[in-house]
Amino acid sequence: MDVPACLGERAQLEIIEAWADDMTIQIEPQHALSPSEIDEIEDRLYEHNSYVTGCHDGQGLGFVIRDQLGRMIGVAAGYTWAETSELKQMWVDSSYRGRGYARALLNAFVTEARSRGVRRIWVASYDFQAPGMYEKAGFKRMAEFEGWPEGHINVLLCKTLSD
């Protein structure tokens, strides 16, 4: 839909809203989004969030450990944006746990985040995962969500990085 640029912003918005009100939408189930669809959603959210905040410095942040055959046996993956970081995935293959790999990945993640000027790192960990490891690394419990999943607790932790 083309809206004349000569109209004021308010008039343009009213035309677009009227057009949108007349639109018929269809909601369809889509329970297995493809990686490219998820990437598109992430890109659109980032565009909006960057526009609103004025922060356009988002970058992926991740480290992988591989065995002698090149198979991934551990990963720490997340991002940095607006002086904040989120560790979204931390995983070590069960046959390699207890060797300090998770702590090494976490240390690498924190070091890189700090080098990017990050002030806080956030992570969520279920009670049956590794909240204790994060606490030993200086993360503080900020919230606990009981019953997520049922019978367990989802723990939200944050580490504040000093200058």
N, C-alpha and C positions, 0 to 999 in steps of 0.2 A: 504494500500500500504506500503510495506516494502522498506525503503531506507537504503542502507548499511551505517553503522555507521562509517566505515573507511574513507568514503569520507569527504572532508572538508565541512564546513557549507554552503559555496556558492554553491558547486556542489549539495548538498542535496536540497537546495532551488530551483535550476534550474530544477532538476528532478521533484520535487513536482509541480512547476509552469507549466511545460510541461504537466504533468498528469492532472492538473486542467483545463488547456486550452482545452484538449480533452474531458472533461466531459460535458455531456449535463445536464443542470439544468432545473428544472421545477418550476415555481413560481405559487403557488396556493392561492386562496383567503382563508383566515382564520380570520374571523372577530369576533370570539368569542373564544379567547384562554382560555384554562382551567387554574385554579389557579396553577396547577402543571407545565404547560407550561410556565407561567409567572415566576414562581419561578426558573425554569431552565434558562430562559433568564437572570434574575437578577443574578443568580449564575455565569453564564458565563461572564457577564459584570464585576462583582466583581473580578473574577479571572484575567481578562485582566487588569483592573484598578489597582489592587494590584500588579501585576507583573510589570507594567510600573512605578508605583510610589514607590514601595517598602513598602507600607503601608498595613498591613494585620490585622488591628484592627477593622474592621467593625462589628457593633452589631446593632440589632434592639433596638428601644427605644419606649416605649409606655405605656400609662396609660388608664384605663377604669373606668368609673363610672357606677354602676349598681343600679337599683331600688330594692325595698324590695323583688321582685319576681325573682331577678337575671337577669333581662333583661338589656341589654346594653342601656344606655341613653346618654352616652357621651364617646368620645374617642379622644386621641391625639396619633398619630402614626407616626413614622419616623425611623431614624437611626443616628448613629454616625460613622464617618470614617475619618481618617486623620485629626484630630483636627477640624473637621467640622461636622455639623449636618444639617439635612433637616427634617422639620416637613411636612410630605407629606399629612396627613389627620387630620383634626380637625373637629369634628362634635358633636353637642348636639341636641338631639331630640327637636323638636319645642315646645312641651308642657313643657319642662324644661328650656327653654331659659330665660335669664334675671335674673337668680338666682346666677350668678357668677361661674357656673360650668366650662365654657370655660376658664375663667381666672385661676381657680384652676388647670385645666388640663395643661394650658400653663405654669404656675409657676412650676408645678411638672416636666414638660418636660425640662424646662430651668435649674432647679436645678440639675437634673440627668445628663444633657449634661455637665454642668459645672464640676460636680464631675468626669467626664470621660476625662477632659482636653480639652474640645471643646473650640475653640476660636471664632467661628462664627456659628450662626444658621440662616438658610435660610428658607423662606416660601413664597409660592405664594397664593394670595387671590384675588378673583374677587371683583370688586367695590361693588357688591351687597352682599358680604359675610362679612368679618370682618377686612379689612385693618386698620380701626380705632382702633380696640382692640389691634392689634399688635403694632401700633404706640404708644399707651398709655403704652405698656409694654416695650418700649425702642427700638423697631425695626425701622429702617429707610428705606424709599422707595429708592430702587436702580434703578428700571426701571418700566415703565408703557407701556403696550402693548395695544393700542387702537384697537378696532374691534375684540377682542378675548374674548368672542364671539361678533358678530356684535352688535353694540349699547352699548357695555360695555368695561370695561378695566380690564385686568389681571395685578395685581400689584405684583412685586417681592420685598420682604422686607428682611432685614438682621439685626440681632442683634449681636453686637460685645461684647463678654464677657470679663470683666477685670479679671486680675489675682487675 
